[in-house]
Amino acid sequence: MAERTNSNMLFANFNQDFSCVSVGTRKGYSITNCDPFGRVYTSNDGARGIVEMLFCTSLIALVGAADQPQSSPRKLQIVNTKRQSMICELLFPSSTAKTLVIVLETEIYIYDISNMRLLHVIETTPNPEAICALSPSADSSYLAYPSTVPSPTTTLTPGTAINSAPSAATTSPSGDVLLFSTRSLTVANVIQAHKAPISFLSINSTGTILATSSDKGTVIRVWSIPGAEKLYQFRRGTREAKIYSMNFNTVSTLLAVSSAHDTVHIFKLARGKDATSPSPSSDSVDTAEGGVDGGYEAFIEKKKNAEFLRVTKTLSHSMGGYLPNTLTEMWEPSRDFAFLRLPTSGARCAVALSATMPQVMVISSEGYFYSYNIDLENGGECSLMKQYSLLDSGDDSSGIE
C-alpha cells in the first residue's frame, strides 16, 4: 500500500465474506478475525507482499515482496495453515499481482484451485495495477477486467481466440470492462462502463452484479451479470479522486466505496430488486447472456450489430421531446446514503460491510482496523465504534464508546 503506509505492513485485505483480515509484513503474515476482533494466526516466515484467504478456511495464497531478500514476487505459494503444509508452489515469468485468478501485468492465469490445474491463459494489454474482480460464487463464476477496444488500424480476424490481445502499441486504455466466464472459458459480455479508463471493479457475493469506477472516480455504476444492464448510477462526488476500494454487503443492498479523499461513501441499492433483470434507465447494449465462440473480436462484432439495432429503435421513438440520456444522466446519479470520515489523512484503505452487524469495517495502510456504526434507517454520518491495531499486540488495541 502507498500513502503513509506503515513501514512494516506490505499488504492488507478482507477475505471474500469479510469475516477476516489478512496482513502481509516484512516478517511474515497474519490472519485476524473481525468480530470478535482478534489475531487467529501468525507466521514469521519472511516478507509477504500478497496474502489472500479462501473465504474463512485454512487455505492461504502467498506471494513474496519485491524489495526483500529471499522473497520473490514471482513465486506463488498455496499453504494450509491448519496442517502447516505447503500444497503447491508456482513460479511465474513476471511478478504476480493477484491470487485465486492470478493476474500478471499482461496475462491472466485461471487455475482450478482444487488441484491447481491451469485451465486458461488470457493475454491482456498492460494492467500494472491488476485491476480485476472475480465472483466468489461457484454458480455464477465470472471474471471482470479492463478491456481495451481494438484501434481502427487493428485487423479483426474471425475466430480469434480471447488470448490474442491487440498489442499495446495499437491500443489505449478505455472505459470498457470484459466479462469472462471461468466455467465455459468464453467471453460472456463487454460492458461500455465509462469514458475514462477503469480504476476499480467489484463483484457481489452471488456473482450477479458488478460495480465499476473510472480514473475520475466521480461516478460509480452498477451492472447486471452477465446481461450488462445498468442498474444503478451513483455520484461519489464532484471532485476527481482515486478509488481505493469497493465492496457490496453480503445481501447486495449496500455498496461501500473508499477514495483518496479520506472518506468512505455507502450507497443504497433497492431491496429485492432483481439484479439480473433489465433496468429501465439502462443505456447499455442488449446482448445474449451466453458465451460467444471466437473470443473478444467475435463478441465485439456481435455487440456492434446489437448497438445498431438499439440506436435505430431509439431514434424511432426519440421525437417526443425528451432529453437525451447523455444530458439526463448529469442529474440522475443518486448521492450516498451514509458516509464516514477517516480519523487520519493520506492513508490508503480497504472497506467492507459486516455480514452480521450494521457496521462498516475499514483497514488502513497505517496498520489500523476501524469499525463504524451505520444508521440503516436514517443514514448520514457513521459513528466510529472501535479502533484496533493490526500489527501490535492486543494490549495496544482500543475501543471507542
N, C-alpha and C positions, 0 to 999 in steps of 0.2 A: 504493500500500500504506500501511497505518497501523501503529501500534505501533512506535515507534522506527525510522521509515523514514529511510533515507539521504536527505539533503536534495536530492541531485541525481537520485536514481533515482525514477521515477514508475511504472514497470511492469517486471515480470519474469515470464517463464513458459517452460515447456518446450514444444517442438513435439510433434506427435502421436506420434512414435516415440521421444521422449525422447533424441534424439541431439544436440539443440542447445538453447541458451537464448537467448531474445530479450529485450533490455533496452531500455526507453524512459527517456530522461533529459530534463533541461531543455534540453539542447543538441541532442539528436537520438536516434539509436538504434544498437544494435549487435547482432551475431549472434556467439555464442560456441559453439564445438564442445565437447562434454562429454568425449569420450575419443578421442584425447588432448585435454586441455583447452587451448583457445587461441582467441583472437579471430580471426574469419574475415571480418568485415565491420563497418565503422563509417561512419556518416553523420551529420554535424553540420548538419542542415538545419532545425532548430527543434524545440521541445518535442514529445515524443510520449507520450501518455497510455496508448496501447494499441499493441502491436507483436505481431502473430501471424504465424507462418510456416505455409506449406502443406507439411507434412512437411519433408523436407530439400531443398527446392527454392529457387529464387531468387525465388519469388512471396511477397510480404510484404503484409499488410494493416496500414495505419497509421491511427491516429486521434490528433488533437491533444489538448492538455491544456487543461483548463477555465480555469486561473488564469494562463495565459501569453499575452501579446500575440502577434498574428499566428499563433495556433494555435487552431483551432476544434474542440471536441469533437463538433460536429455533422457534421464532414466526414470521410468515409471515403475513403482513397486505396489503390488496389491498384498496387503497383510491382514491377518486375522489377529486382532488384539487379544481375544479371549484365549486362543490357543498359543499365542506368542509365536506364530509361524508365518513364514513367507509363502504366499500362494504362487506368485509368479513375479518375474522381473522382465521388463521390456526396455530396449534401448532404441531410441529414435534418431534419425539423421539430423534433426534440428530440435530446438528447445520446445518442450511440451508446455502448453498454455492452459490446458483444461483437462479434467479427467472424466470418467464414465464414457462419454464420447470424447475422444482425445483430439484437441484442436491444436494444430501447428500453424505457423504463420501463413502457409499456402496450401495446407492439406487438412482434411478431417478424417480420422480413423474411427470406424464404427466396429466395436467388439461385442461379441456375446459374452457378457460378464460371468455367466455360469461356468464357462470353460475357457474364456479368454481367446476364443477363436476369432480371427479377423474376418469380418463379414463384408466390409466395403471400404473403399477409399475414395474420398471426394476431393478433387483439386479445386482450389478456390483462388480468387485474387487475394493480394496481401491483406491479412486480418491480424495485425500485430497485437491488438488488444483482446483477441479471442472472443469477439462478440458472438454469442450464440445462446440458445436456450433449448434444453432437452426436456420433453414431457416426462414427469415421474410416473405416469400411468402406463401399465403394460398393455391395457386395452386400446389406448389411443396414443400410440408412441410416435411422436413427431419431433423432428429436429428443425429449428429455425435458425437461419444465419443470414447475414447481409448478402444480397445478390447484386452483382454488377451487370448492368444491361449491356449487351454487345454493342460496340460503336457501329455507325453506318458502314465503316470500311471493313468490318468483320464479315466474312462469308459464312453463312449458316448452312451446314450440311445436314440434310435429313438423316435422322437416326443417330446423331452424335450423342455419345454417352454423357452422363452427368459429370464424369470426372475429366472431361475435355474442356476445361475452362479457358476463356479468352486470355491472352497474355496481358500482363499489367500495362504494357506499352500501348495497347489499343483500347483500354477501358479506363473508367474513372469511377470513384465511389458514387453510389446512388442511394436513394431512399427506399429501394425495393428490398423485400425480405423473401427468401426462398424457404418454402416448407417442404421437408423431405421426410417421407415415411420410412422409419427404420425397420418396419416389418416387411413391407414389399420392396424396399430399397429402390423406390421410384420417386420422382418429383410429384408432390401432391398439389401444390399451388404456388403461385408467385403473387405476393401482395405489394401493391403500389402504396406503401405506407406513408412516406414523407417525401418532400422535395429535397431536403438536406440529407447527408449521409446518416446511416443508422448509428446510434450511440449505445443503445441498451435494448435487450429483449428479455421477456419473461413469460413463461407458460404456467397456467394454473395447475392444480393438483390432479385434475381429471383429464388434462390434455385437450380441453375443448375451447379455450380462449387464449389469446396471445396479446400481451401489452408491448407497445413499441414506442421508442423515443428517438429523436434525431439529435444531431450535434447542437442544434439550437436549444433543445430542452425546454421549450415553452409550451408545447402541446404534447399530451400523451394520448395515444389511440389504442383502443382495444378491438380485436378482430376475432371472428369465429374461426375455429379449426375443424376441418380443413377447408371450409367453404369460403374463407377470406372475406366475409361480410363485416363491414364496420359497425360495431355495436355501440361503442361509446367514444366520445371525444372530450378530453379534459384539459383545462387550462392550468398549468402549473404556475405560471407567472408571465409577466411581460418582458422581463429581462432574461437574456440568454444565460444558460447555466449548464454545466456538465452534470449529467445524471450519473449517480454512483450506484444506485440500487433500485430495483422494483420487484415487489412480491405481492401476490394475491394472498388473502387468507384461505384457509382450507375449504371453506364453503363458497368461495368466489363472490362474496358480497362486498368486499373492501379491497382496495389496491393501495399499497403504501409505496411512496417514491421519495428517495433521498437525493439531494443535489449538493453542489459545491457552495450553495448559499447558506449552509449550516442550518437547513430546515428539512423537515420531513412533512410531506403532504399526504393525507389519506383521502381517497376518493371513494364515493359510494356507488356501487353497482346495484341496479334494480333487483330486488329479491325475487327469486322464482323465474327470472327471465331466461328463456331457453337460449343458451349461448350458441347453439348450432342453427338457429332459425335466422332468416334474413332480417336485416334491420331496415325499417322504412327510410332512414336517413342515409343509408349506405350509398356511397358513390363508387364502390369497387366493382370489379367485373364479375359477372356471374359465370362460374366455371364448374365443370364436373368435379365431384369430390374424390374420384378415384385417381390412382396414379396414372401417369402418362408415359407410355413407352417412347424411347427416343431421347430421353433426357431433357435438359434445360431448353435447348433450341426448339425442340418439338413442342414443348409446353408454351414457349413464347409465341410461336406461330398460332397455336390454338387460342391463346389469350388475345392476340391481335384480332382474330376473326370475331371473338365474343365481344370485344370492345367496339368493333364496327357496328355490330348488331345493336348494342346498347345505345350508342350515340345516335343511330338512326331512329330508334324508338324514342329517345329523349327529345330529339328535335321535333318529332311529330306531335309532341304534347307540350312544347315549350312556349306557346304563343298565348298563354293565359295570364301574362302579366306578373309571373313570379320572378323573384330574384334568382340569378344563377347560384348553384351550390357554392362556387368559389367565393361569392360575396356573403351568402348567409352563414357560411362556416366561421366567418370572422366574429359573429355574435353567438353562435351555437355552443361552443365549448363550456362545459359546466366547471365551476370552481370547486375547490376542495371542500370536503365535509368536515374534516378536522385537520389539525396541524400541530407541530411542535417545533420548538427552537432548541438546538443543542446547547449545552452549557458552556462549550468552548468553541472557538472558531478555527478554521483552517484544517480540520481533521476530515479524512475520508471515512465514510461509514456505510455499513450494510444494514438493511432494515427488514424486519419480518413482523408478522402479526400472530399473536398467540392463538393456538387452537383450542385452548381451554378457558382463557380469561379475556375480557375486553381490554387488551393491552398491546402496545407497540413495543417491540424489542429492537434495540439499536446496538450494534457493535462498532466501536470506533477504532481508527488506526492508531490512536494513542493507547490502546490496550484496555478500554473500559466497556462494560456492558451496562446499558441503561434500560429501564422498564418504565413506560409511561401508561397512564390510565386514559382510556377513551370513553367519553360520554356518548354512548351509542344512540341516545335519543336526541340530544341537542347538538352534538359535535363541538366545534370550537377548539380552543387551545387545550392540548393534552397536558396532564399534570405529571411531573416526574415523581415516581414512587420509590424506585430503588436504583442504586448505583453500585457496581462491583468492579473489581479489577480482574481481568482475565489472565494476568501474568503473576500477580503476587499471591501470597497465601490468603486463606480465608480471614485471617486476623485483620487484613487491611481492607476488607470489604465493608461497605456501609449501607445501611438502609435509610431512606428518607421518608419520614411520616408526613 
